[in-house]
Amino acid sequence: MAKKNSLTQATRMKVMRRALYRCENCGSDLLSVSVHHRQPRGMGGTPDPEVHAAHNLLALCGTGTTGCHGWVESQRLEAKLRGLLVPMGADPATTPFRDLRGRFWLLLPDFTRVRYVNEEPDDN
């Protein structure tokens, strides 16, 4: 029996399709499904359905201890700087993430993503 408010198989598949079955961080092929919550669920989970919203989920290679998923969990400060983790109080819907190629992406509610371009003027 599934846990209350657990990630559904349908949502998992939408995340994987958005990623074209590749890690959204490094681009490697995903041989197994690893869906990462950018804003952690917290100990014991949460009843908030937004935890499984498209903008809060990434397809990453590895598990919570291996691959990119493991790197995010062990290098939390760097992961936050790259938008792979989103601190409580910040909005994952407006927080882009940066992949290993340096490209910024914004995750959309329809399980698509778009390139994010910062349009702030340079200081030079």
N, C-alpha and C positions, 0 to 999 in steps of 0.2 A: 504494500500500500504506500502511495506517495505521501510525503510529508505535506502538511498544510503550507500553501503558498510556495511549493517547490517549483523549480524550473521545469517547464513542460518540454516534452520531446519536440513539439511543434516549434516552440520558441528556440530551442537549441538548434534545430535545423535551419531556421531563418538566419540565425547568427552565422552558421557555417556557410550557407549560400551567399550571404553578404561578403564573406571573406574569400569566396571562391575556393573553399576548402584549403586555404593556406593561412598560416599564422599571420595575424594582423600586425605583428611587430616585426618579425624577421623575414616573412615571406616563404618559409619552408612549408612543404606539404604537410598537412595534418593527417596523420595515420589514425589517430584516435581523437575523439571529441573532448576538448578542454575549453570550457566556457568560463571566463574570468569576470567577476563583478568588479568594475572600476571603483565603485563606492562600496566598501565591504558591508556585508549583511550584519556583521556583529556577532558576538557570541550568542548562540541560541537562535539566530535568525531574526526575522522581522515579519510582521503581518503586512507591511507596506508593499502593495503590488508594484510600485515604482522600482523596487529593487531588481525586477526582471524586465525593465523597460529597455528598448533597443539601444538607447544612448548609454546605458550602464553596463553593457555586455560586450566583451571582446572574445574572439576566437584566438587562443594562444597555443603554441606547441608545448608539449610537456604536461606535467601535473603541478600541483601546488609545491612540489619540491624539485622538479626537473624542468629543463628547457626554459623558454621565455616565461611561462607561468611561474616556475620556481624562482627565476631571476627577479620578477616583480615582487614576489613575497619576501625575498631575502634582501633586496636593495630598495626598500620602500621609499627612501628620500628621493633617489634618482627617478624611481617610477612615478612619484608625484610630480616631479619637475617635468616629466615627459607626458603627463596626462594619462598614464596607464593606471594610476590610482588617483582617485578624486577624494579630497578630504571631506569629512562631514561638514555641512554648511555650504559647500560649493555645489554648483549645479552641473551634473554630468552632461546635461543637454546642451550646455553652452561652453563646455570645456573640451577643446580639441585634444587629440593625442598625437604624439610624434612617433613615427615608425623609425626603424634603424637606418633608413635611407635619408632621414631628415625631413620627410614630408609630413605635413600636418593634415589631420582628418577630423571632420566633425561627423558624428554619428546621428542619423536622422530617425524619427519615430517609425518610419516605414521599413526599417531594417535595410536601409541603404546608407552610403556614406559619400561625402563630398570633400574635395580638397579644400582646406581652410587656408586662406591667404590673409595675413595680417596687413591691414591697409593703413597702419599708423605710419606717419612720416619718419624718415630717418633723421637722426640728430646731426648728420654730416652736412 
